[in-house]
Each structure stands twice: as structure tokens, then as C-alpha cells.
Amino acid sequence: MLPDYLGANLTGVVPGLMAPPDQRPGWLPAAARTAEQVVLLVLDGLGWRQMQERLTAIPHLASLRGGPITTVAPSTTACALTSLVVGAPPAVHGIVGYRVVVTGPTGPEVMNVLKWRTPSGDARAFVDPTTFQTGAPFGGRRVPVVSRAAFAGTAFTDAHQRGARQVGWYELSGLPVDVRAAVGDGEPFVYAYYDGIDRIAHVYGFDPHYDAELVAVDRLVGDLLDTLPASVALVVTADHGQVEVGPSVVQLEGDVMRLVSMVSGEARFRWLHTFSGEPDDARLLADHCLERFGHQAWVVTYDEMEAEGWLGGPLSPEVRARLGDVALVPFEAVAYLEAGEASENKLVCRHGSLTDDEMFVPLIASQGRL
């Protein structure tokens, strides 16, 4: 499932909602197309398919109207949240993965974008988060962002939300309070973010903890609807869905790894870097990977991926250097790990690939109830 960057896609949500009502795209939910004030609630990790399977347990979410849209590739938080607020695909803004290659003090290193860390430590000393991605979040406007207080001032926040007004909540009960205050101040657009669904899915998978978390999030949606005037639209979306992988982990080793100098990306969108970076070596590596992993993954060279528009366009040389030469993108419920990723073994649900479960996210809306 490739992203529909020219249609109903995550990249068009914020620009569409922030446009004057008569200029908003027709694929936005009806309640969002005419409202003078809009609250966008982003529920990290809530896939459309996972939501549809639990509608009877989440009546407030089920009452919202709209449908599925595609997220970006890779279907992962760093890429998707940046694409959402910047209004551009990863190829344009430059945050093209969860773990990307940067130039460290002694040469190339792999940086975790969410933590902004490399094996050398904090990467802010040599990778400026305010210039790492080139887009203007929220069209350059000082939008109120109602998010977990701990996220304010982090490098990833500086990278994808620079210029926004951070309104931090400490307990989830504060999110509706802060949203209502921003609406009362006359803000035309309010961005709210909650990461609990994703965290629970990573730790527990789709067990009763996940179902309980969705019920709790549904109460949050109900509280927001009850506190917002009827003239305000509440819009709900997400950055990606989930696949339960559990112990189905494939260690990257053997003949394939003898052709690899470095590994980046993540377990469900894994980039392998050749020693030379030359097309012939990439093709050789891809052929080895097809033989070894073709029964469970799409295997593409960088050139093939770019030609098919996975990331939304051609990459500048600077951004191209952040990625590898061959990508392993599983369509089966497996994860590709390299040596040294012990912590990743503990994740139950994962995302990043191009399956329907990961790529489809909700875009649903309703008017407030006051």
C-alpha cells in the first residue's frame, strides 16, 4: 500500500484544516470542512483497521464520521508526525526514517531520530534539530501544541514543531482542559497529541491492555466533545497502525551481512548499506536478500524505491545520504533485527512497513457538544 501523497494522505491534513473553510479539500470529513475553529487530536499508533475491529467498545470514536487515509512511508512516528505538521512527504522534509545516518565526530553514525542520539551520545552537538528538516511546521504559524510536557524542548520536538507554542500536560486529564482554554482564546487551529496507544501496543500487543487503552482514549474523546462548542470541529487522526509481531524476529546475519557496512531504519523498514554505495553492489545485495527474505518481504534498492515514489519524490544528496542502498520491508508479521538491538526484541507490536494494517489511519470528525 503506497502512500497517496496527491490525495487523502496524512501530508494534506494540517494544510487542509488550516486553510479557509471554502478552500479545504473535499476528502476531509464534513464536520471539518466548514468549522471556523478546528482541534486536531493525533492518537499515536491508532490504525484504521485496529479501530474498526473494536468499534463496539469505543462509542465516542465510533460516532465520529470520516474514513481511512494513508500515512507516509516508512509508516513510523518520526516520518509521519513530521509529514503531518509540515504538510510534506519525507522526501521533502528530510526526516526519512526512525534511525538514519548522520555525520558524527568520527564519521558516519546511525542516529535515533526520536531520541536524537547516536552511539556517540547526544547528537545535538553535531546535528542541529532546527535545520535537520527544511519544512515550516504548521505553515510557519505559532500553533498551540497540547502534548505531554516532557516532550517540550526535546530535539525531535524542535525538529518537527519549531515555532509552535508548547502547552504541556502532565496527566492526560489536563489535555481537554488545555484544549478548551486554547479554543476559548480564539485559536483557529489547535494540535493535540497523545502517545499512549502506541506505547501500550509496543509493550503488550493486542491483549486486554490494548483494549483497555482504547476504552480510556475513547473517554478522552468524549471529554473533548463535551467541552467543545458545537461551532468547533474535533478531528481525530493517527500517524500509523500496528502489526503484532511478537517473537517472530529474524536476526540479520550470514552471507547477506558480509555485503553490508551499516544497518539503519527499523525492524519493519530496514535499510542495508553496501560498502561502496554503487548500483552494482546494491543489486548484488538485493539479489541475496531476495533469495533469503523474498518469501516474507518486499526487497527494493534505493533507486527502485525512489522511482516508485515511496517517500514522495526525489531526495536531495544530503537527505539521500541518510538512507541505505537496499530496503527490507516485510509483508509478513516479522521483524528484522541486527546485533546490538536487544531492547528492540521486547516490542510486541511494530510498524514501519507498507501493509494495510500499518498504512491506513483514521481521519474522522464531529462537532463539539456544547
The 8 nearest C-alpha neighbors of each residue, nearest first, counted from 0:
[[1, 353, 354, 355, 2, 358, 69, 359],
 [0, 2, 309, 3, 353, 72, 71, 69],
 [3, 1, 71, 69, 4, 70, 0, 72],
 [2, 4, 6, 5, 8, 69, 7, 1],
 [3, 5, 2, 8, 6, 311, 10, 88],
 [6, 4, 3, 7, 8, 11, 2, 10],
 [5, 7, 3, 4, 8, 11, 26, 68],
 [8, 6, 68, 26, 3, 69, 11, 9],
 [9, 7, 69, 68, 10, 4, 3, 6],
 [8, 10, 70, 12, 11, 83, 69, 68],
 [11, 9, 86, 83, 87, 82, 8, 12],
 [12, 10, 9, 14, 86, 8, 15, 13],
 [11, 13, 15, 9, 14, 10, 16, 83],
 [12, 14, 16, 15, 11, 17, 84, 83],
 [15, 13, 17, 16, 11, 12, 86, 18],
 [16, 14, 23, 12, 13, 18, 17, 11],
 [15, 17, 13, 18, 14, 12, 23, 31],
 [18, 16, 14, 15, 13, 188, 19, 187],
 [17, 19, 15, 16, 23, 22, 14, 20],
 [20, 18, 22, 21, 23, 17, 16, 35],
 [21, 19, 33, 22, 23, 32, 18, 34],
 [20, 22, 19, 23, 33, 32, 18, 24],
 [23, 21, 19, 20, 18, 24, 15, 32],
 [22, 24, 15, 20, 21, 18, 32, 25],
 [25, 23, 26, 27, 15, 22, 32, 11],
 [24, 26, 27, 23, 32, 28, 29, 22],
 [27, 25, 24, 7, 28, 6, 29, 23],
 [26, 28, 25, 24, 32, 29, 31, 23],
 [29, 27, 65, 31, 30, 364, 363, 26],
 [28, 30, 32, 31, 27, 33, 364, 65],
 [31, 29, 365, 28, 32, 364, 232, 366],
 [32, 30, 29, 28, 232, 34, 33, 27],
 [31, 33, 29, 20, 30, 23, 34, 27],
 [32, 34, 20, 31, 30, 35, 29, 21],
 [35, 33, 36, 31, 232, 231, 32, 230],
 [34, 36, 187, 33, 37, 231, 230, 20],
 [37, 35, 187, 231, 34, 188, 232, 38],
 [36, 38, 232, 188, 231, 233, 187, 39],
 [39, 37, 189, 233, 188, 190, 234, 232],
 [40, 38, 234, 190, 235, 191, 233, 189],
 [39, 41, 191, 235, 192, 234, 190, 38],
 [42, 40, 192, 237, 236, 235, 43, 191],
 [43, 41, 237, 193, 45, 194, 192, 236],
 [42, 44, 194, 237, 197, 238, 45, 41],
 [43, 45, 197, 240, 239, 196, 46, 237],
 [46, 44, 240, 237, 43, 42, 239, 196],
 [240, 45, 47, 360, 49, 48, 239, 44],
 [48, 46, 360, 361, 50, 359, 49, 67],
 [47, 49, 51, 50, 46, 356, 52, 359],
 [50, 48, 46, 52, 51, 47, 53, 45],
 [49, 51, 47, 48, 52, 53, 46, 54],
 [52, 50, 48, 53, 54, 49, 47, 61],
 [51, 53, 49, 50, 54, 48, 55, 47],
 [54, 52, 50, 51, 55, 56, 57, 49],
 [53, 55, 57, 56, 51, 61, 52, 50],
 [54, 56, 53, 57, 58, 61, 52, 51],
 [57, 55, 54, 53, 58, 214, 213, 210],
 [58, 56, 54, 217, 60, 55, 59, 214],
 [59, 57, 61, 60, 62, 56, 55, 54],
 [60, 58, 62, 61, 221, 57, 217, 220],
 [59, 61, 62, 63, 58, 57, 217, 220],
 [60, 62, 58, 59, 63, 54, 57, 55],
 [61, 63, 59, 60, 58, 64, 365, 364],
 [64, 62, 364, 365, 363, 60, 61, 65],
 [65, 63, 363, 364, 62, 28, 365, 66],
 [66, 64, 363, 28, 362, 364, 63, 67],
 [65, 67, 362, 361, 363, 68, 64, 28],
 [68, 66, 361, 360, 359, 362, 47, 69],
 [69, 67, 7, 8, 360, 359, 361, 362],
 [70, 68, 359, 8, 358, 2, 360, 3],
 [69, 71, 9, 358, 8, 2, 239, 238],
 [72, 70, 2, 74, 79, 73, 69, 88],
 [73, 71, 74, 310, 309, 2, 70, 353],
 [72, 74, 351, 75, 71, 352, 96, 268],
 [75, 73, 351, 72, 71, 239, 352, 358],
 [74, 76, 351, 73, 78, 77, 79, 350],
 [75, 77, 79, 78, 80, 238, 74, 239],
 [78, 76, 79, 80, 97, 75, 81, 113],
 [79, 77, 81, 76, 94, 95, 75, 80],
 [78, 80, 82, 76, 238, 81, 77, 71],
 [81, 79, 83, 82, 76, 77, 78, 238],
 [82, 80, 159, 83, 79, 78, 84, 85],
 [81, 83, 79, 87, 85, 10, 88, 86],
 [82, 84, 10, 80, 86, 81, 9, 85],
 [85, 83, 136, 137, 81, 86, 82, 13],
 [86, 84, 136, 82, 87, 134, 135, 83],
 [87, 85, 10, 83, 82, 84, 11, 14],
 [86, 88, 82, 10, 85, 91, 92, 89],
 [89, 87, 311, 82, 90, 91, 10, 310],
 [90, 88, 95, 92, 91, 93, 310, 94],
 [91, 89, 310, 314, 311, 88, 312, 93],
 [90, 92, 89, 88, 93, 87, 314, 312],
 [93, 91, 132, 133, 134, 89, 90, 94],
 [92, 94, 132, 89, 95, 90, 318, 91],
 [95, 93, 78, 89, 96, 92, 132, 77],
 [94, 96, 89, 93, 78, 90, 99, 97],
 [97, 95, 98, 264, 99, 78, 94, 73],
 [96, 98, 112, 264, 77, 111, 265, 99],
 [99, 97, 111, 264, 110, 96, 263, 112],
 [100, 98, 321, 110, 109, 263, 96, 322],
 [99, 101, 321, 109, 108, 110, 107, 322],
 [102, 100, 108, 107, 103, 109, 321, 110],
 [101, 103, 107, 106, 108, 104, 100, 125],
 [102, 104, 106, 105, 107, 108, 101, 125],
 [103, 105, 106, 102, 125, 119, 107, 108],
 [106, 104, 103, 107, 102, 108, 119, 101],
 [105, 107, 103, 102, 104, 108, 101, 100],
 [106, 108, 102, 101, 103, 100, 109, 105],
 [109, 107, 100, 101, 103, 102, 110, 117],
 [108, 110, 100, 99, 117, 98, 101, 263],
 [111, 109, 117, 98, 116, 99, 112, 100],
 [110, 112, 98, 115, 116, 114, 113, 97],
 [111, 113, 115, 114, 97, 110, 98, 155],
 [114, 112, 155, 115, 111, 77, 97, 154],
 [113, 115, 116, 112, 111, 155, 154, 153],
 [116, 114, 112, 111, 113, 122, 154, 110],
 [115, 117, 121, 122, 120, 111, 110, 114],
 [116, 118, 110, 119, 120, 109, 122, 108],
 [117, 119, 120, 116, 108, 109, 110, 121],
 [120, 118, 117, 121, 116, 122, 103, 104],
 [121, 119, 117, 116, 118, 122, 115, 123],
 [122, 120, 116, 123, 115, 117, 119, 124],
 [121, 123, 116, 124, 126, 115, 125, 120],
 [124, 122, 126, 125, 127, 121, 128, 115],
 [123, 125, 122, 126, 121, 127, 103, 104],
 [124, 126, 123, 122, 127, 103, 104, 102],
 [127, 125, 123, 122, 124, 128, 131, 101],
 [126, 128, 129, 123, 130, 131, 125, 124],
 [129, 127, 158, 131, 130, 154, 157, 126],
 [130, 128, 158, 127, 157, 131, 161, 132],
 [129, 131, 132, 128, 127, 133, 158, 126],
 [132, 130, 128, 129, 127, 133, 158, 126],
 [131, 133, 92, 93, 130, 134, 94, 158],
 [132, 134, 92, 130, 131, 135, 93, 91],
 [135, 133, 92, 85, 132, 136, 87, 91],
 [134, 136, 139, 138, 85, 137, 133, 161],
 [137, 135, 85, 84, 138, 160, 139, 134],
 [138, 136, 139, 84, 140, 85, 135, 142],
 [139, 137, 135, 136, 140, 85, 14, 86],
 [138, 140, 135, 137, 136, 141, 162, 163],
 [139, 141, 138, 137, 142, 163, 162, 136],
 [142, 140, 163, 162, 164, 143, 139, 137],
 [141, 143, 163, 140, 164, 144, 189, 188],
 [144, 142, 164, 189, 165, 163, 190, 145],
 [143, 145, 190, 165, 166, 191, 164, 146],
 [146, 144, 191, 166, 167, 190, 143, 192],
 [147, 145, 192, 167, 191, 144, 168, 148],
 [146, 148, 168, 167, 149, 150, 169, 145],
 [167, 149, 147, 168, 150, 151, 169, 146],
 [148, 150, 147, 151, 167, 152, 153, 169],
 [151, 149, 148, 153, 147, 152, 156, 146],
 [152, 150, 149, 153, 148, 165, 156, 167],
 [151, 153, 150, 156, 157, 154, 149, 155],
 [154, 152, 156, 155, 151, 150, 157, 149],
 [153, 155, 157, 156, 128, 158, 115, 152],
 [154, 156, 158, 157, 153, 113, 159, 112],
 [157, 155, 153, 160, 158, 154, 159, 152],
 [158, 156, 161, 154, 155, 160, 159, 129],
 [159, 157, 128, 155, 129, 156, 160, 154],
 [158, 160, 81, 156, 157, 161, 155, 136],
 [161, 159, 156, 157, 136, 163, 158, 162],
 [162, 160, 157, 163, 159, 158, 136, 129],
 [161, 163, 141, 160, 164, 139, 140, 136],
 [164, 162, 141, 142, 161, 160, 143, 165],
 [163, 165, 143, 141, 142, 144, 166, 162],
 [164, 166, 144, 143, 167, 163, 151, 145],
 [167, 165, 145, 144, 164, 146, 143, 168],
 [148, 168, 166, 146, 147, 145, 165, 169],
 [167, 169, 147, 148, 173, 170, 174, 146],
 [170, 168, 148, 147, 167, 171, 173, 149],
 [171, 169, 172, 173, 168, 174, 147, 148],
 [170, 172, 173, 174, 169, 168, 175, 219],
 [173, 171, 170, 174, 175, 176, 219, 168],
 [172, 174, 176, 171, 168, 175, 170, 177],
 [173, 175, 177, 176, 171, 172, 168, 178],
 [176, 174, 178, 223, 177, 173, 179, 172],
 [177, 175, 173, 179, 174, 178, 180, 172],
 [176, 178, 180, 174, 179, 175, 173, 181],
 [177, 179, 175, 181, 180, 176, 174, 182],
 [180, 178, 182, 176, 177, 181, 175, 183],
 [179, 181, 183, 177, 178, 182, 184, 176],
 [182, 180, 184, 178, 183, 179, 186, 177],
 [183, 181, 179, 185, 186, 184, 180, 178],
 [184, 182, 180, 185, 181, 179, 186, 178],
 [185, 183, 181, 182, 186, 180, 179, 187],
 [184, 186, 182, 183, 187, 181, 36, 180],
 [185, 187, 182, 188, 184, 181, 189, 36],
 [186, 188, 36, 185, 37, 35, 189, 182],
 [189, 187, 37, 186, 36, 38, 17, 190],
 [190, 188, 38, 143, 39, 37, 142, 144],
 [189, 191, 144, 39, 38, 145, 40, 143],
 [192, 190, 145, 40, 144, 146, 39, 41],
 [191, 193, 41, 146, 40, 42, 145, 194],
 [194, 192, 42, 195, 43, 41, 146, 191],
 [193, 195, 43, 197, 196, 42, 198, 192],
 [196, 194, 198, 197, 193, 199, 43, 212],
 [197, 195, 199, 198, 44, 194, 200, 43],
 [196, 198, 44, 200, 195, 43, 199, 194],
 [199, 197, 195, 201, 196, 200, 202, 194],
 [198, 200, 202, 196, 201, 197, 203, 209],
 [201, 199, 204, 197, 203, 348, 202, 198],
 [200, 202, 348, 346, 347, 198, 199, 204],
 [201, 203, 199, 200, 346, 347, 204, 198],
 [204, 202, 200, 199, 201, 347, 206, 205],
 [203, 205, 200, 347, 348, 206, 243, 201],
 [206, 204, 209, 200, 203, 207, 243, 210],
 [205, 207, 208, 209, 204, 203, 210, 200],
 [208, 206, 210, 209, 211, 205, 203, 212],
 [209, 207, 211, 206, 210, 212, 203, 199],
 [210, 208, 212, 205, 207, 211, 206, 199],
 [209, 211, 207, 213, 212, 208, 214, 206],
 [210, 212, 214, 208, 209, 213, 207, 215],
 [213, 211, 215, 209, 214, 210, 208, 216],
 [214, 212, 216, 210, 215, 211, 217, 209],
 [213, 215, 217, 211, 212, 216, 57, 210],
 [216, 214, 212, 218, 217, 213, 211, 219],
 [217, 215, 219, 213, 218, 214, 212, 220],
 [216, 218, 214, 220, 219, 215, 57, 59],
 [219, 217, 221, 215, 216, 220, 222, 214],
 [218, 220, 216, 222, 217, 221, 223, 215],
 [221, 219, 217, 223, 218, 222, 224, 216],
 [220, 222, 218, 224, 219, 223, 59, 225],
 [221, 223, 219, 225, 220, 224, 218, 226],
 [224, 222, 220, 226, 221, 225, 175, 227],
 [223, 225, 367, 221, 227, 222, 226, 368],
 [226, 224, 222, 368, 223, 227, 369, 221],
 [225, 227, 223, 224, 222, 369, 179, 228],
 [228, 226, 367, 224, 225, 369, 223, 368],
 [229, 227, 369, 367, 230, 231, 368, 226],
 [228, 230, 367, 366, 368, 231, 369, 227],
 [229, 231, 228, 34, 366, 232, 367, 35],
 [232, 230, 36, 229, 228, 37, 367, 366],
 [233, 231, 366, 37, 31, 365, 34, 30],
 [232, 234, 38, 364, 365, 366, 37, 39],
 [235, 233, 364, 39, 363, 38, 40, 232],
 [236, 234, 40, 363, 362, 39, 41, 364],
 [235, 237, 362, 361, 41, 42, 40, 360],
 [238, 236, 42, 41, 43, 45, 360, 239],
 [237, 239, 79, 43, 76, 44, 80, 70],
 [240, 238, 44, 357, 74, 46, 237, 360],
 [46, 239, 241, 357, 44, 45, 356, 358],
 [242, 240, 357, 350, 349, 348, 356, 46],
 [241, 243, 348, 349, 244, 350, 356, 332],
 [244, 242, 348, 347, 245, 204, 349, 241],
 [245, 243, 332, 333, 348, 247, 347, 242],
 [244, 246, 347, 247, 243, 348, 346, 204],
 [245, 247, 248, 244, 347, 344, 333, 345],
 [248, 246, 333, 244, 245, 334, 249, 332],
 [247, 249, 334, 246, 333, 335, 250, 336],
 [250, 248, 335, 334, 336, 251, 247, 333],
 [251, 249, 336, 337, 335, 252, 248, 338],
 [250, 252, 337, 336, 249, 335, 256, 253],
 [251, 253, 256, 250, 255, 254, 337, 257],
 [254, 252, 255, 256, 257, 251, 250, 258],
 [253, 255, 257, 256, 252, 258, 287, 259],
 [256, 254, 257, 253, 258, 287, 252, 288],
 [255, 257, 259, 258, 252, 254, 253, 251],
 [256, 258, 254, 255, 259, 253, 260, 252],
 [257, 259, 256, 255, 273, 284, 260, 274],
 [260, 258, 273, 256, 272, 257, 261, 271],
 [261, 259, 274, 273, 272, 258, 262, 271],
 [260, 262, 272, 259, 271, 263, 273, 323],
 [263, 261, 271, 270, 272, 264, 260, 269],
 [264, 262, 270, 98, 99, 269, 109, 265],
 [265, 263, 98, 269, 270, 96, 97, 268],
 [266, 264, 269, 268, 267, 97, 263, 98],
 [265, 267, 335, 334, 269, 268, 336, 264],
 [268, 266, 351, 352, 334, 328, 265, 269],
 [269, 267, 328, 265, 351, 352, 266, 264],
 [270, 268, 264, 265, 327, 326, 266, 267],
 [269, 271, 326, 323, 263, 264, 325, 262],
 [270, 272, 262, 325, 323, 324, 259, 326],
 [271, 273, 323, 261, 324, 259, 260, 262],
 [274, 272, 259, 276, 260, 275, 258, 324],
 [273, 275, 260, 276, 259, 272, 258, 280],
 [274, 276, 277, 273, 280, 272, 281, 278],
 [277, 275, 273, 274, 324, 278, 281, 280],
 [276, 278, 275, 280, 279, 281, 273, 274],
 [279, 277, 281, 280, 282, 276, 324, 302],
 [280, 278, 282, 281, 277, 283, 276, 284],
 [279, 281, 283, 282, 278, 277, 284, 273],
 [282, 280, 278, 284, 279, 283, 324, 285],
 [281, 283, 285, 279, 280, 284, 278, 286],
 [284, 282, 280, 286, 281, 285, 279, 287],
 [285, 283, 281, 287, 286, 282, 280, 288],
 [284, 286, 288, 282, 287, 283, 281, 289],
 [285, 287, 289, 283, 288, 284, 282, 290],
 [286, 288, 284, 290, 285, 289, 255, 291],
 [289, 287, 285, 291, 290, 286, 292, 284],
 [290, 288, 293, 286, 292, 291, 287, 285],
 [289, 291, 287, 288, 293, 292, 286, 294],
 [290, 292, 288, 289, 293, 287, 294, 255],
 [293, 291, 289, 288, 294, 295, 296, 290],
 [294, 292, 289, 296, 295, 290, 291, 297],
 [293, 295, 292, 296, 291, 289, 290, 297],
 [296, 294, 331, 293, 329, 292, 330, 297],
 [329, 297, 295, 330, 328, 293, 292, 298],
 [296, 298, 328, 329, 327, 293, 299, 330],
 [299, 297, 327, 326, 296, 289, 328, 285],
 [300, 298, 326, 325, 303, 304, 297, 301],
 [299, 301, 325, 303, 302, 324, 326, 304],
 [300, 302, 324, 304, 303, 325, 305, 299],
 [301, 303, 305, 300, 304, 306, 299, 324],
 [304, 302, 306, 300, 301, 305, 299, 307],
 [303, 305, 301, 307, 302, 306, 309, 299],
 [304, 306, 308, 302, 307, 303, 301, 313],
 [307, 305, 303, 304, 308, 302, 309, 313],
 [308, 306, 304, 305, 309, 303, 310, 302],
 [309, 307, 311, 305, 312, 306, 310, 304],
 [308, 310, 311, 307, 304, 72, 305, 1],
 [311, 309, 90, 89, 308, 72, 312, 88],
 [310, 312, 308, 88, 90, 309, 89, 4],
 [311, 313, 308, 90, 310, 314, 305, 91],
 [312, 314, 305, 90, 315, 311, 308, 310],
 [315, 313, 90, 319, 318, 316, 312, 91],
 [314, 316, 318, 317, 319, 313, 90, 91],
 [317, 315, 319, 318, 320, 314, 321, 313],
 [318, 316, 315, 320, 319, 321, 314, 93],
 [317, 319, 315, 320, 321, 316, 93, 314],
 [318, 320, 316, 321, 314, 317, 322, 315],
 [321, 319, 318, 322, 317, 316, 100, 323],
 [322, 320, 100, 99, 319, 318, 101, 323],
 [323, 321, 320, 319, 99, 100, 270, 324],
 [322, 324, 272, 270, 271, 325, 321, 301],
 [323, 325, 301, 272, 300, 281, 271, 273],
 [326, 324, 300, 271, 299, 301, 270, 323],
 [325, 327, 270, 299, 269, 298, 328, 271],
 [328, 326, 298, 269, 268, 297, 296, 329],
 [327, 329, 268, 297, 296, 352, 267, 326],
 [296, 330, 328, 331, 295, 297, 267, 327],
 [331, 329, 296, 295, 354, 332, 328, 297],
 [330, 332, 295, 329, 333, 296, 294, 354],
 [333, 331, 244, 242, 330, 243, 247, 334],
 [334, 332, 247, 244, 331, 248, 329, 335],
 [333, 335, 266, 248, 267, 249, 336, 247],
 [336, 334, 266, 249, 250, 248, 251, 267],
 [337, 335, 250, 266, 251, 249, 334, 340],
 [336, 338, 251, 250, 340, 339, 335, 262],
 [339, 337, 340, 336, 250, 341, 251, 252],
 [338, 340, 341, 337, 342, 336, 343, 344],
 [341, 339, 343, 342, 338, 337, 336, 344],
 [340, 342, 343, 344, 339, 338, 345, 336],
 [343, 341, 344, 340, 345, 346, 339, 336],
 [344, 342, 345, 341, 340, 346, 336, 266],
 [345, 343, 342, 341, 346, 340, 248, 246],
 [346, 344, 343, 342, 347, 202, 341, 245],
 [345, 347, 201, 344, 202, 343, 348, 349],
 [346, 348, 245, 204, 201, 244, 202, 243],
 [349, 347, 243, 201, 204, 242, 200, 244],
 [350, 348, 242, 241, 243, 201, 347, 244],
 [349, 351, 241, 357, 352, 242, 267, 75],
 [350, 352, 74, 75, 73, 267, 268, 357],
 [351, 353, 267, 328, 268, 354, 350, 74],
 [354, 352, 0, 358, 357, 355, 1, 351],
 [355, 353, 357, 356, 352, 0, 358, 330],
 [354, 356, 358, 357, 359, 0, 353, 48],
 [357, 355, 354, 240, 358, 48, 241, 359],
 [358, 356, 240, 241, 355, 354, 239, 350],
 [357, 359, 355, 70, 69, 353, 356, 239],
 [360, 358, 69, 47, 68, 355, 67, 357],
 [359, 361, 47, 46, 67, 68, 237, 239],
 [362, 360, 67, 47, 236, 66, 363, 68],
 [361, 363, 236, 66, 65, 235, 67, 68],
 [364, 362, 65, 64, 235, 63, 234, 361],
 [363, 365, 234, 63, 64, 233, 30, 28],
 [366, 364, 63, 30, 233, 232, 367, 64],
 [365, 367, 232, 229, 231, 233, 30, 368],
 [366, 368, 229, 227, 224, 228, 231, 369],
 [367, 369, 225, 229, 224, 228, 227, 366],
 [368, 228, 229, 227, 367, 225, 226, 224]]
